[in-house]
Amino acid sequence: MRMQKILTLSLMLLLVAVICAAGGCKKQSKYAGQDFSADLTTLDGKTFSIPQDTKGKVVVVDFWAAWCPPCRKLVPHMKQIHEKYKDKDVVIVGISLDADKAKLQKFIADEKMNWVQTCSWKKWEDPTVQKYGIDGIPAVWVIGKDGKVVSTDAADATSEIIDKALKQ
């Protein structure tokens, strides 16, 4: 009897693992298909607004922080994405949750993160973070040319999601 319960539980866990591996466990975002808008401030103090400054382009929004180890680990991937799409209708916008301007600027310079970087210096109280309920970083979103959210979970399949959004 005990062995049967263990076997049944094992099979159920295996089934869940297979479903998740096939993409069935990804939660659907309530923001998918909705307009994305944000009034941001670049590190040099200029205003950068989505969608006003990104009309007709696919936007990759990277919620991140220099102090965040998983975010730092994602930097090489984001650099590859930037390099691959910099001459296409794609804009990468970093929304940093940092509070230390000097450390953030040094990290960006050292890593040669040559795309739009913004920060409100309010950490988790950043207006865009609050507006879209960001509760963990890194969080990579893709916004279509029409200004609507295509994906709120694009870190693992960024190129595929961008390519699909470029065709729409």
N, C-alpha and C positions, 0 to 999 in steps of 0.2 A: 504494500500500500504506500509506504513512504517513497519507495523507488518510483512508483507511478506518479506521485505528486512532483517529484524532482524532475522527471522526464517531461511532464506536462508543462511545468514552469520553464524549463529549458527551451522547449519548442516555442512557447509564447514569446520568450525573449528573442529567440532567433527570428521569429516572424516580425517583431517590432524592428529589429536591426535591419532586416531586408527592406521593409517599408521605408525606413529612414534613409537607407543607402540609395533608394530609388527617388529620393526627394520628397517623400510623402510626409515627412515630419516638419518641414519648414513651415513656420507659421505665416499665414498670409497677413500682410500689413494692411491696416485700415487706411493707409495713405496711398496704396497702389491705385493709380488712375486719377488721383487728385492733383490739383495744381500745387506746385511748390513755389513758395516765395520767401525771400529772405533779404533783409537789409543788413549788410555786413560792413565791417571796417577792415581794410587791409592793414598790414603791419606798418605802412607809411602813413596811415591816417586817412586814406581816401575811402570814399563810399563805393561799395560794390554791391549791386542789387541783382538778385535773381528773381524774375526772368529778364528784367530790363537790359542788363549788360550781357545777356547770353542768348538773346533771341535767335532762333533758328539753329541753335547748337545743342548737341547732347552735353549734359553737364554731369560730371562725376563729383559728387560731394563726399568728402572724406572727413568725418568727425573723428578727431584724434587729439593727442597731446604728446609732447616730447618726453614727458615723465612716464608714459605708459609703455611697458615692455612689449605687449602685443602690437601696439601701434608702431613702435620702432622696428619690430620684426617685419611689418607690412611695407615699410618704406621702399625696399628694393623692388617689390612688386609694383608699387605706385610709380616708381621711376620708369619701369618698363612700360607701363601703360602710358605715361606721359610721352615717352620717346616714340612709341608706336603711333599715337594719335595726335601729336602736337601739330601736324600739318593738315589735319582733317577738321571737320566741324565738331570738335570735342574740346571742352574746357574742364580742367580739373580745378576744384575749389576746395582747399583745406579749411576746415573750421576747427581751430584749435581751442582746447579747453584749458590752456595754460594760464598761469597768472604771472609768471616771471618773463618779462619781455626780453631781457638780455639772454637768458638761457634758450628761449625759443628761437630767437634770431640766430644765435650761434649754431644751434642744432640744424636749422634749415640751411644755413650757409655751409656748414661742414658736410651735410648730406647732399648738397646741390639739388635741393627740392625747388626747381625752377618753374613752379606753377603758382597760381593765385593762392595766397595764404591770408587768412583772415583770423581775427581774434578780438573778442570783446573784453578779455581779461577778467571775465566773471565766472570762469570755470563752469561748473554744472548749472549755474544760473544764467548762462548765455541765452539770450532770447530765442534763438533758433533751436537750440538744444531743448529748451522748455516747450516751445511751440510744437515740436515734432516728437516729444516724449523719448528722446534718446536716453537710454538708461545703461548703456555699456559702450565702450569704445575698444577698438576701432569699429566704426559703423560706416560702411560705404554704400551710398545710394546712387542710383542713376536716374537722371531726369531726362525725359525725351525732348526732342526739338520743339514739341508743342507745349513744353513747360509742365507736363504731367509726370508724376512719379512712375517710373518703370519698375524699379526694384529698390527695396530697402535692405537687401541682403546680397550685395554684389561683390563682396571681397573675394569669394572663391571662384567666381566665374565672370570677372569684370569684362574681359575681352568679348566673350560671347554675348553678354548683355549689351555692351556698347555696340557691337556689330549689328545686333538685332534692332536696336534703337536707331541706328543710322539709316537703316532700310525703311523705317516707318515714315 
